[in-house]
């Protein structure tokens, strides 16, 4: 209801239980919601942006995600590769998180050393951007000012070894956006 005439972001939509999928589909189809404990339906106009790290087509095939909801949500798709395949984005994202957490933690870190950035690029990031944010926050707690060096990085990141797959499969956010734009036009 609060998102009326705006956008509602549904993260991890692939994790929704089947009974919740039915309710979401009904809201999308009818454009009406009923407040918890309410008896009267309320009209709503909401744009839905949904995200998941799961393969929804595979979930539909296995019966764990409703096909009708999948087709209702799948109006425009953007496939964003995992962070380990977008090595060029790591420096940009790290800089963003350094700025963000400098303000929150009252630290004065200027950036990453070259060695620290190399370790971060080499790491596979199974937790994607959330894990990167946590790694930066952890490093800022240990660094406070100056430049983040390798010893301040979480142990998993420090022990990362560069892989050819990481470098070969790198796709930047800008390139992913361009690919999505080309797909939309085609």
N, C-alpha and C positions, 0 to 999 in steps of 0.2 A: 504494500500500500504506500509506503514511503517513497518507493521508486517510481510512482506514478508520473508519467510523461518524461521519464528518464531512463537510465540503463541499470539493469540488475546483473551483477557478475556472479555466476555460479561456478565456483572452483571445484575441481574433482567431481564433475557431474557423472563420470563413469563409476563412481562409488555409490551412487544412489540406490537404495533398495528398491525392488520392483514396486512395492506399494506406494512409495514416494514418487516414483516415475509416473504412475497413473495420475496422481494428484497434480504433478507439474504439467503433464500433458493436458489435463482438463483446464488448467489455468491458461495455458497457451492457446488452446482452442476457443474457449469461451470468453477470454479476456475479463474474467470475473474471479474475485477471491472472496472467501468468507473468513471473517476474523475468528480467531480461536474463541470458542464460546458464543460466537455470534450466530444469528439465524438468517440474516439478510446478506445477499451477495452484493459486493461492491465492484463497480466497473473499474477497470484499470487498463492503462496503456503503458506498457513497459517493453523496452528493447532488451532482449536477453543476450548476454555474451557468456558463453560456456567454455570451460577449459577442462582438459583432462590429460593425463599422461598415459592413459590406456587406449588401446585400439578399439574404438566403439564398434566398428564393423565386425570385428572378431567377437565382441561381447554379444552383439545382435545374433550372430550365427550360432553362438552357444546358448542362446536363450537367457542371458543374464542382463540384457538391456533391450528395452522395447524398440522394435523397428519403427513404429509410428512416431515415437518420441525422437529417435535418431533422425528421421527424415524431417521432422518439424524443427529440430535444432540445427540441422546441417544445411542452412541456407547459404552461408558463405564460410568457407573453411580456410584457415591459415595453419599450415603445418610448420611449426617452429622446431627445428632440430634441437636435441639436448645440448646443454652447454659444452659438453666434451667435443662436440662437432662444430662449435663456433668459437674456436680459440681466440680469434681476433676480437671478440667481444669482452673477453675477460678483463683486459686493462681498462676499458671504458666502464664496465660495471664495477670493478674494484674502486676506481676513482669516485664513482657515484656513492658507493657505500662508505668510503673513507670520509667524504664530505658530510654525509648523513650522520654517521656515528661520531665524527668529531664534534658536531653540535650537541648531540645527545650525551656524550661522555665527557664533554669539556676537555678534549684532547687537541693537540696541535700537530697532527701527523700530516706530512706533505704528500706522501705517496709511497710507492713500493720501490725497493731497490731492484736493479736488473736481475739479480739472482732470485729474489723472491718472486718476481713476475714470471721468470722461467719456470720455477717450481709450480706456480699456480696454473700456468698454461699446460704443463705436463700432466697435471692431476686430472683424473677422469670425471670428477664432480657428479657422483651418483645422486646426490641430493639437489642437483642443479643450482639455480640462482639462490634458493634459500640457504643452501650449504655455503655458497660463496659469501653471502651476507654474514652468516655466523662466523666464518673464518676471518673475515675482515674485522668484525666486532671483537673477536678474541685477540687478534693481533694488536688492535688499538689498546686494549686493556693492558697488554704487556709492553707496548711501545711508548704511549703517552705523547711523544713529540719526535720530530725528525722524520726518518724514513723507516718503513717496516722492512726488517731484515729477515732472512730465512729462519733464524731461531725463534722468532715470534709467531711463525705460522704453526697451525695445528700439525701434529706429528704425521698424520696421513698425507697432508699436502707436502710437508718437508721431504718425505720419503718417495715422492712421485718421481718416476723416470719418464723422460720424453718418449712418446711412441710415434711412429710414422703415421698411424691411423688418425691420431689427433690432428696432426698438421695437414694431412691429405684431405680430411673431411671437413675442414673449417669452413663455415658459412657465417657471415656477419649478419647482424640484425637488419642492416640496410639491404643486403643481398636477399634475405628472406622476404622483406617487404617488397622488393622489386619483383621477386618471383611470384608473390601473391598477386601483385598488381597485373603482371603479364597474364597470369592464369584467369583473372577476372575479365580482362579485356578479350582474351581468346575465346 
